[in-house]
Amino acid sequence: MTIEPIPTLATPVRGQLVHDRRTRRTGVYMDTVGGRLYLRPVGGGIEWTTRPEYVGPPSPGIPPDPGRRAG
């Protein structure tokens, strides 16, 4: 399956809610390291990485990913 890149956000601000089209998940932007964006589920949980071209603003109809809490 090919995922078409979308127009990217300017560098997101830490804590900003963003949508990763590659994984179809909405999460909180944490940091950029080595050109990869680190996102975390809204309710906490394990971060995932994605490329900047797959990140855009969250769509109104897409709920945030609640994540999984450790414990």
Secondary structure as GFF3:
##gff-version 3
##sequence-region A 1 71
A	DSSP	beta_strand	17	20	.	.	.	ID=ss1
A	DSSP	beta_strand	25	33	.	.	.	ID=ss2
A	DSSP	beta_strand	36	40	.	.	.	ID=ss3
A	DSSP	beta_strand	48	50	.	.	.	ID=ss4
A	DSSP	three_ten_helix	52	54	.	.	.	ID=ss5
A	DSSP	beta_strand	55	56	.	.	.	ID=ss6
###
